[in-house]
Amino acid sequence: MITEGKIRFNLFYKDPAFGIRSGRGFEAYEVWESLCIYGINTEMLKALGDFGIEVLTNLCNCMYSTAYIPEDLKTSVFILLPKKPKATDCSDYRTISLMCHILKLLLSIIMQRMSQKIERETSDRQTGFRKNSGTREAIFSLKVTAERYLWYIKKYSPVSSTIPKPLTR
């Protein structure tokens, strides 16, 4: 989140513009996912304190303003974990990407800013690719509307009373 010329991580700061914590901070990472490519874990970044946050803030601001991410930060390692024993097909593997924590933080902040801007621009009637407004909900509302329409036509249509019922024995 950029405020007053700085990206603020939600470990120590709250963003006054939105009134909520923004960005995915250090505390959002679990212990088991804390290692990155370079052997730096999240606990080391937390231990840096305010000084470390200032350095990371300046680094992220520099990358954000120049739109240049160094090649070392772009590097990530993909690890394939088998979902089943004796996995042979690609769909039988789970892929994990190990990347630098600084890049993870920067990408999560950019993603959150983009999603907030997109949310403001899209209509309330937009379904799909939004929270609590997916295609499943759209299909359900269409089905309910169609059922209500058929019920209304059946009950109040003058034609429906003249239609003969099938003969039963």
C-alpha positions as CSV (number, residue, x, y, z in Angstrom):
1,M,0.0,0.0,0.0
2,I,1.5,3.4,-0.9
3,T,0.7,6.2,1.5
4,E,2.8,9.3,2.0
5,G,5.3,8.0,-0.5
6,K,5.9,4.7,1.3
7,I,4.7,1.1,1.1
8,R,3.5,0.2,4.5
9,F,3.5,-3.5,5.6
10,N,0.7,-4.4,7.9
11,L,3.1,-5.8,10.5
12,F,3.5,-2.4,12.1
13,Y,1.2,0.0,10.3
14,K,-2.4,0.5,9.5
15,D,-3.4,2.3,6.3
16,P,-5.4,5.4,7.1
17,A,-6.9,5.6,3.6
18,F,-8.8,2.3,3.9
19,G,-9.0,2.0,7.7
20,I,-8.1,-1.6,7.6
21,R,-4.8,-3.5,7.5
22,S,-3.7,-3.9,3.9
23,G,-1.2,-6.1,2.2
24,R,0.0,-9.5,3.3
25,G,2.4,-8.9,6.1
26,F,5.0,-11.1,7.7
27,E,2.6,-12.5,10.3
28,A,0.4,-14.0,7.5
29,Y,3.1,-16.5,6.6
30,E,3.1,-19.8,8.5
31,V,6.2,-21.3,10.0
32,W,6.2,-24.2,7.5
33,E,6.2,-21.8,4.5
34,S,8.8,-19.5,5.8
35,L,11.9,-20.5,3.8
36,C,12.7,-18.9,0.6
37,I,15.3,-19.5,-2.1
38,Y,18.1,-17.7,-0.3
39,G,17.7,-19.4,3.1
40,I,16.1,-16.3,4.7
41,N,13.1,-17.1,6.8
42,T,10.3,-14.9,8.0
43,E,11.6,-14.9,11.6
44,M,14.8,-13.2,10.4
45,L,12.8,-10.5,8.7
46,K,10.6,-10.0,11.8
47,A,13.8,-9.7,14.0
48,L,15.0,-6.7,11.9
49,G,12.3,-4.5,13.6
50,D,11.6,-0.9,12.5
51,F,14.9,-0.5,10.8
52,G,14.3,-3.6,8.6
53,I,10.8,-2.3,7.8
54,E,12.3,1.0,6.7
55,V,14.9,-0.7,4.5
56,L,12.3,-3.0,3.0
57,T,9.9,-0.1,2.5
58,N,12.6,1.9,0.6
59,L,13.5,-1.1,-1.5
60,C,9.8,-1.8,-2.4
61,N,9.2,1.8,-3.1
62,C,12.2,1.9,-5.4
63,M,11.0,-1.2,-7.3
64,Y,7.4,0.2,-7.5
65,S,8.4,3.6,-8.7
66,T,10.9,2.5,-11.3
67,A,8.9,-0.6,-12.3
68,Y,12.1,-2.6,-12.3
69,I,12.5,-5.8,-10.3
70,P,16.0,-7.2,-10.2
71,E,16.6,-10.5,-11.8
72,D,17.6,-12.1,-8.5
73,L,14.2,-11.4,-7.1
74,K,12.4,-12.7,-10.1
75,T,14.0,-16.1,-9.8
76,S,11.8,-18.8,-8.2
77,V,12.2,-22.5,-7.8
78,F,9.3,-24.9,-8.5
79,I,9.0,-28.1,-6.5
80,L,6.7,-30.9,-7.5
81,L,5.1,-32.8,-4.6
82,P,3.2,-36.0,-5.5
83,K,-0.5,-36.1,-4.4
84,K,-0.6,-39.8,-4.7
85,P,2.1,-42.5,-4.4
86,K,3.4,-43.6,-7.8
87,A,2.3,-40.4,-9.5
88,T,2.8,-40.5,-13.2
89,D,0.5,-37.8,-14.7
90,C,1.1,-34.1,-14.3
91,S,-2.3,-33.7,-12.5
92,D,-1.0,-36.1,-9.8
93,Y,1.5,-33.5,-8.6
94,R,1.1,-30.4,-6.5
95,T,3.4,-27.5,-7.5
96,I,5.0,-25.2,-4.9
97,S,6.9,-22.1,-5.9
98,L,9.7,-20.8,-3.7
99,M,10.4,-17.1,-4.2
100,C,11.9,-14.3,-2.2
101,H,9.8,-12.9,0.7
102,I,10.3,-9.3,-0.5
103,L,8.8,-10.2,-3.8
104,K,5.9,-12.0,-2.1
105,L,5.1,-8.9,-0.1
106,L,5.4,-6.6,-3.0
107,L,3.2,-8.8,-5.2
108,S,0.6,-9.3,-2.5
109,I,0.3,-5.5,-2.0
110,I,0.0,-4.9,-5.7
111,M,-2.6,-7.6,-6.0
112,Q,-4.6,-6.1,-3.2
113,R,-4.4,-2.6,-4.7
114,M,-5.5,-4.0,-8.1
115,S,-8.4,-5.9,-6.6
116,Q,-9.7,-2.9,-4.7
117,K,-9.6,-0.8,-7.9
118,I,-11.3,-3.5,-10.0
119,E,-13.9,-3.9,-7.3
120,R,-14.8,-0.2,-7.4
121,E,-15.1,-0.3,-11.3
122,T,-17.2,-3.4,-11.7
123,S,-20.9,-3.4,-11.4
124,D,-22.9,-5.0,-8.6
125,R,-24.5,-7.2,-11.2
126,Q,-21.1,-8.6,-12.3
127,T,-20.9,-12.3,-11.6
128,G,-17.9,-14.6,-11.8
129,F,-14.4,-13.7,-10.6
130,R,-15.7,-11.9,-7.6
131,K,-16.2,-12.8,-3.9
132,N,-19.7,-14.1,-3.1
133,S,-20.8,-13.5,-6.6
134,G,-19.7,-16.5,-8.6
135,T,-21.4,-18.3,-11.5
136,R,-22.9,-20.8,-9.0
137,E,-24.9,-18.0,-7.4
138,A,-25.9,-16.6,-10.8
139,I,-27.2,-20.0,-11.9
140,F,-29.1,-20.4,-8.7
141,S,-30.8,-16.9,-9.0
142,L,-31.7,-17.7,-12.6
143,K,-33.2,-21.0,-11.6
144,V,-35.2,-19.4,-8.8
145,T,-36.4,-16.6,-11.1
146,A,-37.5,-19.1,-13.8
147,E,-39.4,-21.2,-11.2
148,R,-41.2,-18.2,-9.9
149,Y,-42.1,-17.1,-13.4
150,L,-43.5,-20.6,-14.2
151,W,-45.4,-20.6,-10.9
152,Y,-46.9,-17.2,-11.6
153,I,-47.9,-18.2,-15.2
154,K,-49.4,-21.4,-14.0
155,K,-51.4,-19.7,-11.2
156,Y,-52.6,-16.5,-12.9
157,S,-52.7,-17.2,-16.6
158,P,-56.3,-17.5,-18.0
159,V,-55.0,-20.0,-20.6
160,S,-53.8,-22.4,-18.0
161,S,-57.3,-23.1,-16.7
162,T,-58.6,-24.1,-20.1
163,I,-55.9,-26.6,-20.8
164,P,-57.4,-30.1,-20.3
165,K,-55.8,-32.3,-17.8
166,P,-54.6,-35.7,-19.0
167,L,-57.1,-38.6,-18.6
168,T,-56.3,-41.0,-15.9
169,R,-57.7,-44.5,-15.5
